[in-house]
Amino acid sequence: MSGGRYLVSFNAETRKQTGRAAGDEVEIEIDPDR
C-alpha cells in the first residue's frame, strides 16, 4: 500500500501485450474468493 492505494505490478511482457506503459494508471477489480 502506498499513499492509501494498493500497487500491483505488471511485468514488461504483460504491459507489451496490453498496450500499457510503466507508470500508466489502470483500474482493476480483485475478487479474493477466486
Order of alpha helices (4+ residues) and beta strands (2+ residues): alpha
